[in-house]
Amino acid sequence: MWGLPKGGIEEGETPAQAAVREVAEETGITAIVSRQLGSIDYAFYSRESGGRIHKTVHYFMMRAVGGDTSQHDDEVREARWVRHHDALQMMTYPNEREMVRRAAAAVDSVEDG
């Protein structure tokens, strides 16, 4: 399964701060937020809680400023750089593919402008 880094917001964090932390933990990359890409809402059934859980995931476009993908945590099996068109083929979830498309469009608009 391939997907984008994500995780819970810790107390006192903004969604952007949580995203930067999660990217560092799950990929080994230090990054700064360039812009917000959007949010995804979904619900699922949790056996642990015995009911449905609703989640909102906020996605951000970021610029890498340091780090190394070999330094990812044990929560993920592998972290690597891929071109956006390759990512679209690899990714498991359609809603995350949409976020990659948005990021690619944002990069294209900057390069064209």
ABEGO torsion letter per residue (X at the ends): XBBBBBEBBBBGBBAAAAAAAAAAAAAGBBBBBABBAEBBBBBBBBAAAGBBBBBBBBBBBBBBAEEBAAABBAABABBBBBBAAAAAAABABAAAAAAAAAAAAAAAAAAAX
